[in-house]
Structures are given as structure tokens and as C-alpha cells.
Amino acid sequence: MKKVIFTVIASLLIITSSSILFIEIAEEVWEEESFYIDEIANEILQIDNTQSFHLIATWITELGSVPFLVTTTIFLSIYFIFSNKYTRWTVMFLLVNMLGISAITSLLKMIFQRERPAIFAQFDGVGYSFPSGHTTGAIAFYGFCAYVVWRSGKKHVGRILLTLFLTVLAVMVALSRIMLGVHYFTDIIAGAAIATSWLIICLLLMEWFTWKQKERKSS
């Protein structure tokens, strides 16, 4: 019981701090203020198409694109449905997680209407910039997958490595948007903050409904 209480409190603290961070950035973006950290991040991370890392960044950024995430979400949902290891709530909240973050991101883009630092259609660098859709989608999807892997209960190094890989992958997708010059650093941070909050809410609800289902079966 203590572990559950600690998890809930920690989750609420992360949701609260992430939401506050998003609000702080959003207020400045709304007032069309410039961020010094955007300039620093741009100088450090942005690469041009003559550098070897540019091709790698283009591959990584595709892993956060809408077509890729939609396709992968569909296949993963089918796998969850036909696997005996997962409940219906796993499938449902995977879909709620992804559909929800897509709607939230689209709504926020329309509200803030921040222009991009540069337009590159080949990297999905079109439309409004704030928050980064690749970032929100990647954190929501790979974060959900990382949690499912971590909760699988398998006590071996592969579980740890796969969880870390999925987490790092989400971060790399986010950073690739700056490397390719289609987003500001604050777009990435704001996207990460709002996606983290939404992901944790979905995971908490999934665990609660799963627990209720087990309670009904045992009673």
C-alpha cells in the first residue's frame, strides 16, 4: 500500500511540475517573447545537410512522424488484443493516450500559432511550431511502451535495456527537431512537459481500471 501511495504522490508531483513548466513557457510564447535558450540550443544542436549526423537525424525524426506513430499504434493495439498478457485497458489507454495527445497538440498549435524557425516540408516542418508534435507524439507513444515493458515483470537485463532504449529514443526524436532546424528548443520542452503530464494521467487511469477489474474478478 505504501508503494502505491508513493507512486501516486510522485506521479502527481511530476504532473504538477510539468504543467507549471508548460504554463511558464506558454505565457512567454503568447506574449511573443524571445528565449535566449532557443538561441543557445540552436547554436549547439542545429546541423546542416553537409554533416554526417544530418542523415541520422532525418531517420530518427521519422520515428516521431504521424504516419509512423499511427501505423505502429495500430499494430501494437492488435498485438495487445491477441496477447493474453495484457488487459483490455492496456489497449484502450494506448488509444486514449495517442488520440488525446494528438488532439491536445493540435489545439495548442491553433491557440498559440507560433511560427517555425524554418519551413522544411521534407521533415514535416510545416504548420505552427508550438508545441512540437513530434515531441508530444514520441513521448506519449514510446513512454507508454517503456512503461508496459517495465511493468512486464521479467527480471532480466533485456527489460531494463529495452526500457532505456525506448526512453532515449523519445528524447532523440525530440532533439532531432532542433537539429533539423524546424523547431525551437522551447517547443521541445513545452511538448515534453505536456506529453509527460498526459502520459502519466493515462497510465494512472489504466492502472486504476486494471485494479478495479481484478477486484471484481476476485470478489
Secondary structure by P-SEA (a helix, b strand, c coil): caaaaaaaaaaaaaaaaaaaaaaaaaaaaaaccccaaaaaaaacccccccccaaaaaaaaaaaacaaaaaaaaaaaaaaaaacccccaaaaaaaaaaaaaaaaaaaaaaaacccccccccccccccccccccaaaaaaaaaaaaaaaaaaacccccaaaaaaaaaaaaaaaaaaaaaaaaccccaaaaaaaaaaaaaaaaaaaaaaaaaaaaaaaaaac
